[in-house]
Amino acid sequence: MTALRLDASALLGLAYACTLAVIPLWAWSRTRNLTRGFVWAAGVLLAGYLAVQYAVQPRALFTTVGDFLTACALGIFLSTAAWKRDSAAGFIVPVGIAVAALTQPALWPPTGTAPHAAQATTLYAVQAALHALGVGGLLAALPGWLARQADSDAGDPRELAGLATLGLGLALSSVWAWLNWGLLWHSEPRLNLLVGGWLFLMAGRHAGHAGRGRLATAWKLTGIGILLFAVLGAQFCARWWGQLPLLAW
């Protein structure tokens, strides 16, 4: 008797369809509740996809950039849908970013290579997930920065939650590296870039509290740029980075 196998990619496809549905809803009706409903549905489906992936192939989760970007899109959806002050029009920028993120798993399919032993742990999956959710939460706050409202958005909970989540993930990354190699990740380009972006964002938040809106916006956009390069460009850095013990996801 052939065993039934749950294909997690079906959940990813449904999440992508819900994401695409948000765009015509935004352009046609600007109906906030209906738009938010589709965003929540996409977030739930993405969470289900990652849960099934972990249940079926726990050792392969977050070994490719596709899983990371899927979790990043989840962070965007959760932060966007939970922010009650946004109008329906305020959804379109983060949802557009989420569409771009969800398109990438098709461009970075699993390579089929065996993951590093350090990746076959729950701690690895947790720290990578926190990185992705944190970056997603910060991307959801991007429209306010682009509008140069950093001084008034200093208390935006999406920004605070994203910084806290990413910071916790970086702290757990240190623990993860110490348990596996007895040292911190000083030679890991992606994690170093994530720390650099996080520090720029923290500086921008401080400038926003001080009422220096333009400076805060510049630092925050620089920090987001560094984070995105860490996600998408660190593989290129690794070519010139000798003797890397591991390049995570």
N, C-alpha and C positions, 0 to 999 in steps of 0.2 A: 504494500500500500504506500503510495507516494505521500510523503509528509507535506503538509501545507506550510508555506513559508511566507511570512509577512514582509512585503517589500516596502521598506521605509521611504523609498523615493516617491511613492504615491502620495504620501503626506506632504513631501516637499513640493510636488507638483500642484497639489491643492492650495498650499500656502501661496505659491506664486500666482495662481489664478485669483485668489482673494486679493492679493496685492494689486494686480492689474485692474481688478474691478473698482478699486478705490479711485483710480484716475478719472474714468468717465463720470463716476458719482460726484467727484469734486468739481469737474468742469460743467456738469449738467445742472445739478440741483443744489449744491453746497449744503446738503443736509447733514448736519453735524452728527446726529445720533446714528444714522445709517452708515455714514463713513467710518465712524468710530467702531461700529459693530463689525465691519469687514476687517478693520485693523486688528481688533481683538481676535477674530477668527483666524487670521493669518498667524498671529502670535501663538495661539494655542496649537495650531497645526505644526508650526516650527518646533515648539517645545516637544510635541509628540514625536516628531521626526528624530530629534536628538535623543529622546528617551529610548526609542526603538533601536537606534543605532548603538546606544550603550548596552542595551540588553542583548542584542544579537552579536555585535562585534565590539566588546568593550576595549579590546587592545588596539583597535584601529581608530577610535574616536579621536578627533583633533590631530591626526597624523598628516592631514592635508589642509591647505588653506581653505578648501571648500567648506569643511565643517566649521572653521572659525568664522567665515563670512556668514554662514547660516545663523550661528549664534549671535553674531553682530547684528544681523537683521532682526532677530528676536529682541535684542536690547532696544533697537530703534522703535519697534512696534509697542513694546511694553511701556517705554517712556513716553511715547507720543499719545497712546490711548489713555494713559493715566493722568495726563495733564489737562485738567478741565478748562483752563482759561483759553485754550486755543480754539479758534474758529475752524470751520471746515477747511478754509483756505490755508490755515496754518499746517495742515497735514501734508501738503503736496511736496514740500522740500524733503522732509525725512522719508516719506514714502518713496519718492524718486530715488533717493540714495539706497533704500532697501531693495528696490527693483534691481539696481545695478549690482548690489551685493549678491542677490539671489541668482543673478545671471552667471556669476563667476564659477560656481561649482561645476557647470558644464565645461568651462574652459580649463579647470584644474581637476580633472577626474582622479580618483585614487590610482597611484602608480603600480600597485600590486606588490611593492617591495615590503619586506618584513620591517615592522617598526622597531625602533631602538628599545632596548630593555627598559630604559628609564621611562618610556612612554606607556608601558604596560601596567600602569598604576592608577588608582583612583585619584591620588593627589595631583598627578599630571593633568587629568581631565578637568578637575575642579579649577586649578589655577588657569588653564587655558580658557575655560568657560567664563571665568570672572574677567579676564582680559577682554574677551569678545563682548560681553554684556556691558562692561564699562565703556568701551569705545562706542558701542551702539547708543548708550544713553547720552554720551557727549555729542554724537552726531545729531541726535534728536533735538538738542539745544542749539544747533547751528543757525537756524533762521533768525533767532534773536541777535546773535553776534553779527550776522550779515547786515542786519538792520541798524547796527551800531547802537544797540541798546544795552551794551555790557554793563554800564553803570547802574541801570535800573533792573537788570536781570541777574544781579549778583546773588539774589536769593532764589534763583530758579532751582527747584528741587531736582530737575533732570541733570543739571550740571553737577550739583553736589553729590547726587547718587552715583553718577558716572565716575567722578573722581574717587569717591570712596570705594566703589567696586573695583576699579582698575588698581587703586593703591593696595587693596587687600590681595588682589591677584598677584601683584608684584612681590608682596611680602611672602606669599605662599610659594612663589617661584624660587625665592631664595632658600626656603626650607627644602623644597623639592631638589634643587641642585646640591644643597649641602648633604642631603641624605644619600644622593647617588654618587657624588664625586668628592665630597668633603671640602668643597669650596663654593663660592658664589659664582654667578654666571658672568664673570668679567669678560669672557671671550665669546659671548652670545650676542651677535649684532642685533637681532630682533628685540630681545629684552632690553638691551641698552638703549635702543631707539624709543621703546615704549616708556622707559624711565625719563628720557629727555623730553618727550612730548608731554608727559604728565607734569613735569616740573614747569614747563612753559605755561600749561593750563593753570597750575596753581598760582603762578606769578600773575597771570591775567585775572584770575579771580580776586587776588589781593588788590590789584589796580582798580578793578571794578568797585570793590568796597570803598576805595579811597576816592571814588568819583572821577577817575581818569578813564573815561569811556573809550576814547579812541586808542589809547595805549593798551587797554585791556583787550579790546577787539583784536588788535594786531598780534598780541602775544597768544591769544586763544586760537586764532586762525593759524599761526605758526605751529602751535602745539598740535592742532588737529592734522596739519600737513605732515608733521613728523610721524604721528601715529599711523596715518594712512600709508606712508612710505614704509613704516615698520611692517605693516600687514602685507603689502603688495610688493615691496622692493627689496626686502632683506635677503631674498634668495640671490639677488645679483651681488649684494655686498659679500655674501659668503664665498663667492668665487675668488675674492682677493683677501679672504680672512683665513689665514693658515691654521691648521690643526684644530678645527672646531670639534669639540666632543659631541655636539648635537645641535642641530638647528630645528627648534620645535615648530610644529605645523608649518 
